[in-house]
Amino acid sequence: MHLKCRLPPAIKKTKKKKKKKKLLCGDDVMLLRMAVCARLCGVGQSRRCRRRQRHSQADQDSDSEMDMDEEEEEERVVGKMKDEPDGSSVSRRSSCHNSSAAGPSGAAGLASRNSASASAGPPHPQSLLDLPPELLVEIFASLPGTALPNLALVCKKFRQILNTETIWRRRCTEEFGMSDDLRKMEIVGMSSRDLYVKLLHPYRHILGLWQPDIGPYGGLLNVVVDGLFIIGWMYLPPHDPRVEDPMRRRPLFRIHMWEKNKATVECMYGHKGPHKGDIQTGKKDEFSTKCNQTDHHRMPGGRQEEFRTWLEEEWGRTLEDIFHEHMQELILMKFIYTSQYDNCLTYRRIYLPPCLPSDLLQPGLFKGTYGSHGLEIIMLSFHDSKAKATKLTGDPNVPAGQLTLEVDLNRPVRLPGLEHQRSMEELSRLVLGVHEEAQRGSQAQDAPSEAAEAAPPQEAEGSESAPPQEAEGSESAPPAGAEDMELGATACSATPESQPFVLPLGVMARNEVYPRTCKKCFYGTGLIAGHGFTSPERTPGLFVLFDDDRFGFIWLELKSFSLYSRLTDQLSHAQAPSMERFEAMLRNMQSWTS
């Protein structure tokens, strides 16, 4: 009591203010934490919380009696406390030492500094554990599923929250497009977490488009999430020559969780229903399927019954309906070759081509007619001024993976009137004229590079500063035939949206029902070869764009017409990561069958 009575009145007043500021400090800390939580979770009115904090700070500043020097000293002390690991204890010891040495004025400064530093509060929440469980559920549900197992190792609370059904149901929907089917899941006693952890996540690498390794025939497999299943659908073209019919699908395998806590692989090939199978993932972008009960593929009538059934499914007709002997040989050869695999196949990943605004039409997959070989699937992609069509399904002449069409978009062709379009000679004259010009252009591009390699170093250096007269003339004067090309390009740009089109007499078309108007025509080349891909050769032809979903190609040497129609199925998990990856995939596809 004696000491208390001897304290100066100024010190007593400072103590009262210190006690009042402690209460304000606790309120500010609470408001700050609410504001941080609101910003983290995207809810609440964090701006209002900050406004209330600023008002509280203004009240504290109005009650403070510190001068400018004391405020600057306080900022330096607080900054030092934040920079040092144990800044709080060091500052506390130094402040106590200063207060005992500085007397009443030092005590007043210490009280002001303590109240100001406490009112600032922590800049961030100390831990996510302070958040309510419902907010943690919302945060965890927005994270990718691959991060959740590590998150469960943090603490017991996180592990318990990650058992919430809402989190895993959202991950199944957002990552795999799985539609909720709660009734079926309740019947089999399966949770969304089991579905994600034991089915969707382990087999996520096989989702998308694949090409089976079936020699020259290839194919198109689409692996999708279908309800509570992962199903591998083999896409088959429509029956020849109905190119505009929808694609046919045949299930090759499926993976499901009907047996609790276990993913089961079943082979769907054959005619006796699902049976045991296996899937092996080895190299990147590659996997294999294996049937463990190939006896399910056999039929009571033997190979003849299997062949008749296969022929009806593959071609939609019987062997007696096919009168062409060469076509019969091709069909029988394909059956013998493909049936030996018994659904034990290796698949390689393929991507859909990237789409750019400058493309002539949207790239993608098309089905087209290929004479006696029936309908085949190709992939149309654009590469600067070139359009390329790559085979996904093939035949013994030109196998899958090869570049069947290449179109030069810089060389348009102006079609004559309908009376002249009927003439094969007129069409050949137009296309071969552009073909010769393209050959001269490629030779002219190769000649300077060969001359530069053969020239001495002194001449090569001089050619950069003072090119020879011939090089200058070649730049200023257009080559022979270039005038016709310019006229053709001008005519193509000046033509209306559509112009009449008819096939020349003598050109064979599998499908006589083709569009009678077209938008544009371009010079291109088509790949032809002998049996077994012998003596491959690129021959000139005419690329005809009918509309956004159909185009055609006239093979001059074969006097044949191929009609292509877009594949309109929705194909998920198939977009190419980049143009470089897509072009590398095309090169790999050609090497598989070369």
C-alpha positions in Angstrom: 0.0 0.0 0.0 2.8 2.3 0.8 4.3 1.9 -2.7 1.0 2.3 -4.3 0.4 5.6 -2.5 3.7 6.9 -3.6 3.1 6.3 -7.3 2.7 9.5 -9.3 -0.8 10.3 -10.6 0.5 10.0 -14.2 1.5 6.4 -13.7 -2.0 5.6 -12.2 -3.6 7.1 -15.3 -1.4 5.1 -17.6 -2.3 1.8 -15.8 -6.0 2.5 -16.3 -5.5 3.1 -20.0 -3.4 0.0 -20.2 -6.2 -2.1 -18.8 -8.7 -0.5 -21.1 -6.5 -1.2 -24.1 -6.1 -4.9 -23.2 -9.8 -5.3 -23.6 -9.8 -3.6 -27.0 -6.8 -5.7 -28.0 -8.6 -9.0 -27.4 -11.6 -7.7 -29.4 -9.3 -6.7 -32.3 -7.7 -10.2 -32.4 -11.1 -11.8 -32.5 -12.2 -9.6 -35.4 -9.0 -10.2 -37.2 -9.4 -13.9 -37.0 -13.0 -13.7 -38.3 -11.8 -11.6 -41.2 -9.0 -14.1 -42.1 -11.4 -17.0 -41.9 -13.9 -15.2 -44.1 -11.2 -14.6 -46.7 -10.0 -18.2 -46.6 -13.5 -19.7 -46.9 -15.0 -17.1 -49.3 -17.9 -16.3 -46.9 -18.8 -13.5 -44.5 -18.2 -9.8 -44.7 -14.4 -9.5 -44.3 -14.5 -5.9 -45.4 -16.9 -5.0 -42.6 -14.6 -6.7 -40.1 -11.6 -4.7 -41.3 -13.7 -1.5 -41.0 -14.5 -2.3 -37.4 -10.9 -3.0 -36.7 -9.8 0.4 -38.2 -12.4 2.2 -35.9 -11.0 0.4 -32.9 -7.5 1.4 -33.9 -8.6 5.0 -34.3 -10.1 5.0 -30.8 -6.8 3.7 -29.4 -4.8 6.4 -31.2 -7.1 9.2 -29.9 -6.5 8.0 -26.3 -2.8 7.6 -26.7 -0.5 10.3 -25.2 2.7 9.2 -26.8 4.7 11.7 -28.9 6.2 11.0 -32.4 9.6 9.8 -31.1 7.9 7.1 -29.0 5.8 5.9 -32.0 8.9 5.6 -34.2 10.7 3.7 -31.4 7.7 1.4 -31.1 7.7 0.6 -34.8 11.4 -0.3 -34.6 10.9 -2.6 -31.6 7.9 -4.4 -33.2 9.8 -4.8 -36.5 12.7 -6.3 -34.6 10.3 -8.7 -32.8 9.0 -10.0 -36.1 12.4 -10.5 -37.6 13.9 -12.4 -34.7 12.8 -16.0 -33.9 12.5 -15.3 -30.2 11.8 -11.7 -30.6 9.0 -11.7 -28.2 11.0 -12.9 -25.2 14.0 -10.7 -26.1 11.8 -7.6 -26.4 10.0 -8.5 -23.2 13.3 -8.8 -21.3 14.7 -5.6 -22.8 11.4 -3.7 -22.1 11.5 -4.8 -18.5 15.1 -3.7 -18.2 14.3 -0.3 -19.7 11.3 0.2 -17.5 13.3 -0.4 -14.3 16.1 1.9 -15.4 14.0 4.7 -17.0 11.7 5.4 -14.1 8.2 6.8 -14.4 8.6 7.9 -18.0 10.0 4.5 -19.0 7.1 2.8 -17.4 4.6 5.0 -19.3 6.4 4.2 -22.6 6.5 0.5 -21.8 2.7 0.4 -21.2 2.1 2.2 -24.5 4.3 -0.1 -26.4 2.8 -3.2 -24.9 -0.8 -2.1 -25.6 0.0 -1.1 -29.2 1.9 -4.4 -30.1 -0.9 -6.4 -28.5 -3.6 -4.5 -30.5 -1.9 -5.5 -33.8 -2.8 -9.2 -33.2 -1.6 -12.1 -35.3 -1.4 -11.4 -39.0 -2.7 -14.9 -40.0 -4.7 -17.6 -38.2 -2.5 -19.9 -36.2 -3.9 -23.1 -37.7 -6.6 -24.6 -39.9 -7.7 -26.6 -36.9 -9.3 -23.4 -35.6 -11.8 -23.4 -38.5 -15.2 -25.0 -38.1 -15.6 -28.6 -39.6 -18.1 -27.5 -42.2 -15.6 -25.0 -43.6 -12.8 -27.6 -43.6 -15.2 -29.9 -45.6 -15.7 -27.2 -48.2 -11.9 -26.5 -48.4 -11.0 -30.2 -48.7 -13.6 -30.9 -51.3 -12.0 -28.3 -53.6 -8.6 -30.0 -53.5 -7.6 -32.6 -56.1 -8.1 -36.2 -54.9 -4.4 -37.0 -55.2 -3.7 -34.5 -52.3 -6.2 -35.9 -49.9 -4.3 -39.1 -48.7 -1.3 -36.9 -47.6 -3.8 -34.5 -45.9 -5.2 -37.4 -43.9 -1.8 -38.0 -42.4 -1.6 -34.5 -40.8 -3.8 -35.2 -37.7 -6.7 -37.2 -36.4 -9.2 -34.4 -37.0 -8.3 -34.1 -40.7 -8.5 -37.9 -41.1 -12.0 -37.9 -39.5 -13.2 -35.0 -41.7 -11.9 -36.8 -44.9 -14.4 -39.6 -44.2 -17.2 -37.2 -45.2 -19.2 -38.5 -48.2 -19.6 -35.0 -49.7 -15.9 -34.6 -50.3 -15.4 -37.8 -52.3 -18.7 -37.4 -54.2 -17.6 -34.0 -55.4 -14.2 -35.4 -56.4 -15.8 -38.3 -58.4 -18.0 -35.8 -60.2 -15.4 -33.1 -61.0 -12.5 -35.3 -61.9 -14.3 -38.2 -63.7 -17.7 -36.8 -64.7 -19.4 -39.5 -62.7 -23.2 -38.9 -62.4 -24.6 -39.5 -58.9 -26.4 -42.8 -58.6 -26.9 -43.1 -54.9 -29.5 -45.9 -55.2 -27.1 -48.3 -56.9 -24.3 -47.4 -54.5 -26.6 -48.1 -51.5 -27.5 -51.5 -53.0 -23.9 -52.7 -53.3 -23.0 -51.0 -50.0 -20.4 -48.8 -51.6 -19.3 -45.3 -50.6 -18.0 -42.5 -52.8 -14.7 -42.8 -51.1 -14.4 -46.5 -51.9 -15.4 -45.7 -55.5 -12.7 -43.1 -55.9 -9.9 -44.8 -53.9 -10.3 -48.3 -55.2 -11.6 -47.9 -58.8 -11.4 -44.4 -60.3 -8.1 -43.3 -59.0 -6.1 -46.6 -59.6 -7.4 -46.8 -63.2 -7.4 -43.1 -64.1 -4.4 -43.6 -66.4 -6.3 -45.8 -68.9 -9.2 -43.3 -69.5 -9.3 -41.7 -72.9 -8.6 -42.8 -76.5 -6.3 -45.7 -77.5 -5.3 -47.5 -80.7 -5.0 -51.3 -80.4 -2.0 -53.0 -81.9 -3.7 -55.2 -84.4 -1.2 -55.1 -87.2 -2.3 -53.0 -90.2 -5.9 -52.9 -89.1 -5.6 -50.8 -85.9 -8.8 -49.5 -84.3 -10.2 -47.0 -81.9 -10.8 -47.7 -78.2 -12.5 -45.3 -75.8 -12.2 -45.9 -72.1 -14.8 -44.0 -70.1 -16.5 -43.9 -66.7 -20.0 -45.1 -67.1 -22.0 -45.1 -63.9 -20.3 -47.4 -61.4 -18.2 -48.9 -64.2 -15.0 -48.2 -66.2 -15.8 -49.6 -69.7 -13.5 -49.9 -72.7 -15.7 -49.4 -75.9 -14.3 -50.4 -79.3 -15.6 -47.9 -81.9 -16.5 -49.5 -85.2 -17.5 -47.6 -88.4 -21.0 -47.9 -89.8 -21.6 -50.6 -92.4 -20.2 -49.8 -95.8 -21.1 -47.5 -97.5 -23.4 -45.6 -95.1 -20.7 -43.2 -94.0 -23.1 -40.7 -92.3 -24.6 -43.3 -90.0 -23.5 -43.2 -86.3 -20.6 -45.2 -85.0 -21.1 -48.7 -83.6 -19.8 -49.6 -80.2 -18.7 -52.9 -78.8 -17.6 -53.4 -75.1 -14.3 -55.1 -74.8 -13.8 -55.0 -71.0 -15.2 -53.5 -67.9 -14.0 -52.8 -64.3 -16.5 -52.5 -61.5 -16.8 -52.6 -57.7 -19.8 -55.0 -57.3 -17.6 -57.1 -55.0 -17.2 -55.0 -51.9 -13.8 -53.4 -51.4 -12.3 -54.9 -54.6 -12.1 -53.7 -58.2 -12.8 -56.5 -60.7 -11.8 -56.7 -64.3 -14.0 -58.6 -66.7 -13.5 -59.5 -70.4 -16.6 -58.7 -72.5 -15.4 -60.3 -75.8 -17.2 -63.3 -77.2 -20.8 -64.5 -77.0 -21.0 -66.1 -73.5 -21.2 -63.0 -71.3 -18.6 -61.4 -69.0 -15.8 -63.5 -67.7 -12.5 -63.0 -65.9 -9.9 -60.7 -67.4 -6.9 -58.7 -66.4 -5.4 -55.2 -67.2 -1.7 -54.5 -67.0 -0.2 -51.0 -67.1 3.5 -51.0 -67.9 5.0 -48.2 -70.0 3.7 -44.7 -70.0 0.7 -44.2 -72.3 0.4 -47.9 -72.9 -1.6 -50.8 -71.3 -2.5 -54.4 -72.1 -5.6 -56.5 -71.7 -5.7 -60.3 -71.1 -8.6 -62.7 -71.1 -8.3 -65.5 -68.6 -11.1 -67.6 -70.0 -10.7 -67.6 -73.8 -13.1 -70.6 -74.1 -15.9 -68.1 -73.7 -15.0 -66.8 -77.1 -15.6 -70.1 -78.9 -19.0 -70.9 -80.5 -20.6 -74.4 -80.8 -20.5 -74.3 -84.6 -16.8 -73.8 -84.7 -14.9 -71.3 -86.9 -17.5 -71.2 -89.6 -20.2 -70.1 -87.2 -17.8 -67.6 -85.7 -17.0 -66.2 -89.1 -20.6 -65.8 -90.2 -21.4 -64.0 -86.9 -18.4 -61.8 -87.3 -19.3 -61.0 -90.9 -22.8 -59.9 -90.0 -21.5 -57.7 -87.2 -18.6 -56.2 -89.2 -20.1 -55.8 -92.6 -23.9 -56.2 -92.0 -24.1 -58.9 -94.8 -23.4 -62.5 -95.6 -20.5 -63.8 -97.6 -23.0 -64.8 -100.4 -24.0 -61.1 -100.7 -20.4 -60.2 -101.6 -19.8 -61.1 -105.2 -16.4 -59.4 -105.7 -13.7 -62.1 -105.2 -11.0 -59.7 -104.2 -13.3 -58.2 -101.5 -14.1 -61.7 -100.2 -10.4 -62.4 -99.9 -9.8 -59.2 -97.9 -12.7 -59.9 -95.5 -11.5 -63.5 -94.8 -8.0 -62.3 -94.3 -9.1 -59.7 -91.7 -11.1 -62.2 -89.8 -8.2 -64.7 -89.6 -5.8 -62.0 -88.5 -8.0 -60.3 -85.9 -9.5 -63.4 -84.3 -6.2 -64.8 -83.3 -5.7 -62.1 -80.5 -8.7 -63.3 -78.4 -8.9 -59.8 -76.8 -5.3 -60.1 -75.5 -4.1 -56.7 -76.9 -1.7 -53.8 -76.3 -3.1 -50.3 -76.6 -1.2 -47.0 -77.2 -2.6 -43.6 -76.2 -3.8 -41.2 -78.9 -5.0 -37.6 -78.6 -7.5 -35.5 -80.3 -5.9 -32.7 -82.4 -5.8 -29.2 -80.9 -8.1 -26.7 -82.4 -7.0 -23.2 -83.5 -9.2 -20.3 -84.8 -7.3 -20.2 -88.1 -8.2 -23.8 -88.9 -10.2 -24.4 -92.1 -12.8 -26.4 -90.1 -12.8 -28.0 -86.7 -10.3 -30.9 -86.5 -11.3 -34.3 -85.2 -12.2 -37.8 -86.2 -14.0 -38.7 -89.4 -15.2 -42.0 -91.0 -14.6 -42.4 -94.8 -15.0 -44.8 -97.6 -12.0 -46.8 -98.9 -13.3 -48.9 -101.8 -13.2 -52.7 -101.2 -11.7 -52.2 -97.7 -14.9 -50.7 -96.5 -15.2 -47.7 -94.1 -12.2 -46.6 -92.1 -11.6 -44.0 -89.3 -9.1 -41.1 -89.9 -8.0 -38.1 -87.8 -7.9 -34.7 -89.4 -5.4 -32.2 -88.0 -4.0 -28.8 -89.2 -0.3 -27.9 -89.2 0.2 -24.3 -90.4 -0.7 -24.3 -94.1 -1.2 -28.1 -94.2 -4.1 -30.3 -93.4 -3.3 -34.0 -92.6 -5.5 -37.0 -92.4 -4.0 -39.9 -90.4 -5.5 -43.4 -90.4 -6.7 -44.8 -87.1 -8.0 -48.0 -88.8 -6.2 -49.4 -91.8 -5.9 -52.2 -94.3 -3.2 -54.4 -95.7 -2.4 -51.8 -98.4 -2.1 -48.6 -96.3 -2.0 -49.6 -92.6 -3.2 -47.7 -89.6 -1.0 -44.9 -88.4 0.0 -43.7 -91.9 -0.7 -40.3 -93.4 -3.5 -41.1 -95.9 -4.2 -37.5 -97.1 -2.1 -34.3 -97.1 -3.7 -31.0 -98.3 -1.9 -27.8 -99.2 -4.2 -25.0 -98.1 -2.0 -22.5 -99.9 -3.0 -24.0 -103.3 -6.8 -23.6 -103.8 -8.3 -24.9 -107.0 -11.1 -23.1 -108.9 -13.7 -25.5 -110.2 -15.1 -24.9 -113.7 -18.8 -24.8 -114.5 -21.0 -27.9 -114.1 -20.8 -28.8 -117.8 -17.0 -29.0 -117.5 -17.0 -30.7 -114.1 -18.3 -33.8 -115.7 -15.1 -34.2 -117.7 -12.4 -36.2 -116.0 -9.8 -34.7 -118.5 -10.7 -31.2 -117.4 -10.3 -32.0 -113.7 -7.0 -33.8 -114.3 -5.7 -30.8 -116.2 -6.5 -28.5 -113.4 -5.1 -30.7 -110.6 -2.0 -31.8 -112.5 -1.2 -28.2 -113.3 -1.1 -27.3 -109.6 0.8 -30.5 -108.9 3.6 -29.6 -111.3 3.7 -26.1 -109.8 4.0 -27.7 -106.3 6.8 -29.9 -107.6 8.7 -26.9 -109.0 8.2 -25.0 -105.8 9.7 -27.8 -103.7 12.6 -28.2 -106.0 13.3 -24.5 -105.9 13.3 -24.6 -102.1 15.7 -27.5 -102.1 18.1 -26.0 -104.7 19.3 -22.9 -102.6 20.0 -25.1 -99.6 22.1 -27.5 -101.7 24.0 -24.6 -103.3 24.7 -23.1 -99.9 26.1 -26.4 -98.6 28.3 -26.8 -101.7 29.6 -23.2 -101.9 32.9 -22.1 -100.3 32.7 -20.2 -97.0 33.7 -16.9 -98.7 30.9 -17.2 -101.2 28.4 -18.1 -98.5 29.3 -15.0 -96.6 29.1 -12.8 -99.6 25.7 -14.2 -100.6 24.2 -12.8 -97.4 25.3 -9.2 -98.1 25.2 -9.2 -101.9 23.1 -12.0 -103.4 23.6 -12.9 -107.0 21.5 -11.4 -109.8 19.6 -14.7 -110.4 18.5 -14.9 -106.7 17.3 -11.3 -106.9 15.4 -12.0 -110.1 13.8 -15.1 -108.6 12.5 -13.1 -105.7 11.0 -10.3 -107.8 9.7 -12.2 -110.8 7.1 -14.9 -110.1 7.9 -18.4 -111.3 6.1 -20.0 -114.2 2.5 -20.8 -113.3 2.4 -18.6 -110.2 0.1 -16.2 -112.1 -2.5 -19.0 -112.4 -2.1 -19.8 -108.7 -2.8 -16.2 -107.7 -5.9 -16.1 -109.9 -7.0 -19.4 -108.4 -6.5 -18.0 -104.9 -8.4 -14.8 -105.7 -11.2 -16.8 -107.3 -11.4 -19.0 -104.2 -11.7 -16.0 -101.9 -14.2 -14.4 -104.1 -16.5 -17.4 -104.5 -19.7 -17.5 -102.5 -20.2 -19.7 -99.5 -21.2 -22.6 -101.7 -20.9 -23.6 -105.4 -22.3 -26.4 -107.4 -20.3 -29.7 -107.4 -20.6 -33.0 -109.3 -18.2 -35.9 -109.7 -16.7 -36.4 -113.2 -17.9 -39.3 -115.3 -15.8 -42.4 -114.7 -15.0 -41.7 -111.1 -16.1 -44.5 -108.8 -17.9 -43.6 -105.6 -19.0 -46.1 -103.0 -21.6 -43.7 -101.8 -23.6 -42.1 -104.6 -25.4 -39.9 -102.0 -22.9 -37.1 -101.7 -23.4 -33.3 -101.4 -24.0 -31.4 -104.6 -22.6 -28.1 -103.3 -19.1 -27.4 -101.9 -17.4 -24.5 -100.2 -13.8 -24.7 -101.3 -11.4 -27.0 -103.1 -7.6 -27.5 -102.6 -4.8 -29.4 -104.1 -3.7 -32.5 -102.1 -2.0 -35.8 -102.3 -3.2 -39.3 -101.2 -1.1 -42.3 -100.2 -1.5 -45.5 -102.2 0.6 -48.7 -101.9 0.6 -52.4 -102.8 -0.4 -55.2 -100.6 1.8 -55.3 -97.5 2.4 -51.5 -97.8 4.8 -52.1 -100.6 5.9 -49.3 -103.0 4.1 -46.5 -101.2 3.5 -43.4 -103.3 1.9 -40.0 -102.9 -0.4 -39.2 -105.8 -2.2 -36.0 -106.7 -5.9 -35.4 -105.9 -8.6 -32.9 -105.1 -9.7 -32.1 -101.6 -13.4 -30.9 -101.6 -14.8 -29.2 -98.5 -18.6 -29.6 -98.4 -19.5 -28.2 -94.9 -18.2 -28.2 -91.4 -18.8 -32.0 -90.9 -18.1 -33.4 -94.4 -15.4 -33.4 -97.0 -14.2 -35.6 -99.9 -11.1 -36.5 -101.8 -10.9 -37.4 -105.5 -8.0 -39.8 -106.2 -6.9 -39.0 -109.8 -4.8 -42.1 -110.4 -7.4 -44.5 -108.9 -10.3 -42.6 -110.4 -12.0 -43.0 -107.1 -13.9 -40.7 -104.6 -13.8 -41.0 -100.8 -16.5 -39.3 -98.7 -15.8 -38.4 -95.1 -18.2 -37.6 -92.3 -17.5 -36.4 -88.8 -17.6 -38.6 -85.8 -19.9 -36.8 -83.4 -19.5 -38.9 -80.2 -18.4 -37.1 -77.1 -14.8 -38.2 -76.3 -13.6 -37.2 -72.8 -10.0 -37.4 -71.4 -8.7 -37.2 -75.0 -7.4 -33.6 -75.5 -3.8 -33.2 -76.4 -1.7 -31.4 -73.7 0.1 -29.4 -76.4 0.7 -29.3 -80.2 4.2 -30.6 -79.6 2.9 -33.7 -77.8 0.3 -34.2 -80.6 2.8 -34.1 -83.4 5.1 -36.5 -81.5 2.2 -38.9 -81.2 1.6 -38.7 -85.0 5.3 -39.6 -85.6 5.0 -42.5 -83.2 1.9 -43.8 -84.9 3.6 -43.9 -88.3 6.6 -45.8 -86.8 4.3 -48.5 -85.3 3.2 -49.7 -88.7 6.1 -48.6 -91.0 
